[in-house]
Amino acid sequence: MKMLKKDNFFVGLLLAIIIFFVLYSVINLFTDYAYFSQNRDSLWVYIISLIPNLILSRFMLVKNNLESTGRGVMFATLIGIVLVMFIVLK
């Protein structure tokens, strides 16, 4: 927990990547058994996985005053959005 209090770009980057992959895995696990799993790689799964990163970046930037960590989270979110655009919307 002490590492999260540290203002470091790479901590924010790592935190955002971990949150994205955990949420993506959980959402895919539940949609595998759901009725709407025919279109498994739909866009909404990626978008829902990226939304908590935006909330986390606001929390880091405004609430905790951790500017570098917030920038790392925002950078990882931006890269995620660009990858979604190139991979899913090809």
Order of alpha helices (4+ residues) and beta strands (2+ residues): alpha-alpha-alpha
